[in-house]
Amino acid sequence: MENMENKFGHFPIYRTGIGQDSHRFLPADSSKPCVIGSLIFEGVPGLDADSDGDVALHAICNAITSLSGVPILGGIAIDLCRKDGITDSTVYLQRALQTLGKQKIVHVAMTIEGKRPRFEEKIMSMRRKIAHLLSVSEKQVGITATSGDGLTDFGCGDGLQCFCLLTTVLVDV
């Protein structure tokens, strides 16, 4: 355990935040794209939200809020969206990351529930994109997807739900 001590002789301080987000799909004739993990998914309508409705990035923002105490989606994002017209969730995530202070992200684990779209072919691309946005290695990003066997509205295809666990370590500066 000695090799884990920092320069002050203390063990590193790890913290874990949890975040969740969900949105219903818009009607099938909607022209709004479906954005998940900052990627566009064809063949499904967009998500019902003032922003792009990216449940993956929103869940990360909420996990960051649970670590920093700063309301991102309930505060900063609302202002960006309503006052400045910014609907891109990557901007919200960038602002959320600034609230972490001396905390450095060491791992993010996400699970997405929804009957549609099919995620298998895009999981690796989502991991790469999220890793890039968080300035971590894609090995530090885990994503799973499930249909939930139709037991919830998400599993029945009405929308998407995402949970995120985010682990940070306090770094000495």
N, C-alpha and C positions, 0 to 999 in steps of 0.2 A: 504494500500500500504506500510505501514511502515515495515511489516514483510518481504518485498521483498528487503529491503535495505541491502547492504553488510556492512562489518565492517568499511568502510570509509564513510558510510552515503549516498552512491550513489546507484541508482537503478542498477540492473544487466544489463549487456550489451549483448543483444541477437543479433545474426547475422544469416542470412539465405543465403545459397549458392544453386545454381542450377547447375545441370549437366545433360548431355545427351550423349548417345552413341548408335550407331547402326552398325550392320554388316549383310551382306548377308550370306545365307547358302551356304556351299560348295556343290558340286554335290552329289547326293544320294549315290554314290559308295565310298565316302570318308570314311576313317577309323578314322578320328579325332572325338572325342566325343563332344557332345553339352553340354557346361558348362554354367549354368546360376545361379547366386547367389551361386556359389561355389558348386553346385550340378550337377551331370550328368543326362541328360535327354535322355532316350533311344528312339529309333524309329525316330530320326531326325538327319540329318548330323550336323557336327560341323559348327562353324561360321568362315567365311573367315577373318582371322586376323593373324598377326605374332605371337601373344600370343594365349592363349586359347579362346580369343574373348568373355569373360564373360561380356556381355553388362550391367548387373546389377552392378557388381563391378566397371566397367569402368565409369558408370554414377556417382557412389559415388565418385570415384577419381576426376572426373571433377567438382563435387560439392565442394569438398575440395579445389581444385585449385581456384575456384571462391571466397573462403574464405581466403586462405593463399597467393594467388598470385604466388605460386610455381607450375610450369608446371609439372604435374605428368606424364600423358600419352604422352604429347608432349616432354618430357625431360627425367625424371628419368626412366620411363618404357622402353623407346627406348634404353637407355644405358644398362639397365638390360637384355633386350631381345637380343640385337645385340652383346653386348660385353661379357655377361656372359651366354647367352643361357637360361635365366630364362623366361618362358612363363606363369607361374602361376600367375594369377591376384591377388591372396591373398597376394603375396609378394609386388606387386605394392600398394595395399591398406595399408599394414603395413607401407610402406615408406610414403604414403600420410598422414596417421594419425600423423606421427612424425612432419609434417609441421604445425599442428594446434597450436602448442605452448600451451598457457594457455586457449585455447578454448576447452570446453568440449561438446561433442555431447549430445543433449537432445532429439532429434527426427529426424527420417529419414522417408520420404514418397517417395514411388516409384510407378511408373506405367509402365508396360511393354506392348507393342503392338506387336502382331504377331498372325497369324492364327494358327501356330503350334509352339511348342508343346502345349499340354493341360496342364495348370498350376494349376488347382483347387486342385489336390491331393498333390501338393508339396509346396503350398504357405506357410503353417505353418512351414514346414522344412526349407524353404528359410528364413523365418523370424527368426527362431532360429539360423541358421547358420550366417546370417548377424549380428544379435544381438551379437553373440559370437565374431565375427571378430571386431566389433566396441566397444566391452566391455560395452554394454548397455543391458537393459532388452528387451525381445522380445515385450513387450508392447510399447516400444519406436520405433518400426519398423512397418511401414504400407506398404503393397504391394498390388497393384491391377493389374489385367491383363485384356486385352481386345483384341478382334480380329479386332476392328476398322471397322467391317462390310465390309471388303474388299475394303475400300476407298483408301488405300495406298498400296505400294509394300509390306509393312509389313503385312497388313491385307489380302493380296493376298497370303501370304506364302513364299515370297522371302527372308525374313530375320526377324530380331528382332530389336526393338527400345525400349530404356528405358530412362525415365526421372527420376531425383531424386531431391528432395528438402531436404536439410540438415540444421537443426537448431542447433546452438551452443550457449553456454553462456560463457562469459569470467569469469574464476574463479581466485580468488586471491590466490596467492601462498606465 
